[in-house]
Amino acid sequence: MKARVTVTLKNGVLDPQGKAIEGSLGSLGFEGVEGIRQGKVFDLELADRSEAEARADIEAMCEKLLANTVIENYSIELL
Amino acid sequence: MKSAVILFPGSNRDRDMIKALEQISGQPVATVWHTETELPDADLYVLPGGFSYGDYLRSGAIAARSHIMPALKTAADQGRHVLGVCNGFQMLTETGLLPGALMRNASLHFVCKEVMLETTSTNSAFTSRMEKGKVWRCPVAHHDGNYFADPETLKELEGEGRVAFRYADGTNPNGSLNDIAGITSAKGNVLGMMPHPENLVEDLHGGIEGRALFESVMENLAA
């Protein structure tokens, strides 16, 4: 089974990389971009298990490694 | 004082650290590979600078989950002293031994230069024999040194005098909140700092300002 984890910076955490990308888009002529926050996506392939088990397992992975919950939020999608 | 340096793939300031410790303590320094699960007996354990695991995922994140870390956490819980410099500081925040996180420098640039540091707190073994308020030179070399913590944690760190070192004279190289360059744990036995005191300990380095920190911890732990 497949799953996708998206990790994003929490509100209020400065994102200098997002700012630089925003500036670059502006210089390419894209107008009206009012903010960009850079995040990370992890595509996981898991041996079969129930959806509930998969969610619990991935949540543990996020808490223990994939996200730093001091500065990041995560969301889990089962695909 | 007995010390041990923990080594990771991608550590690159380990030899500088070992040399500084050996030179100042006059004792051999043990090294521990990250796959070990037990630490040798020592008064001070050091996580050196470098780019463990190529800074993949987040700086220090993978090293912080390596096999040796549970033993280091246990040692810290038991009151043993732990010093993390640069990548070592990043590992300490990733393990939760120190609060907050070290994010990409606000300038997005890797910075390799000398900064001015103020010793802002002298209530740990690392700093108690240093001069409070003294401003000294120290090299930095990092890409992710921008200290972040939520307002509550910052208030706690400031209130409890746990900000050991602050960038001074407008030399904050990374956008770190409150100019924080180094912090200690609640019990004071864990210090994490971005600057490299081990690189300013002999005349050939161009100065010996970094020695005071090592001398402080060594004298305290030898006592």
Interface residues (C-beta under 8 A of the other chain):
Chain A: G12 V13 L14 P16 Q17 A20 K64 L65 L66 N68 V70 I71
Chain B: L57 R58 A61 R65 T93 E94 P99 G100 A101 M103 R104 N105 A106 S107 L108 N146 F148 A149 D150 G175
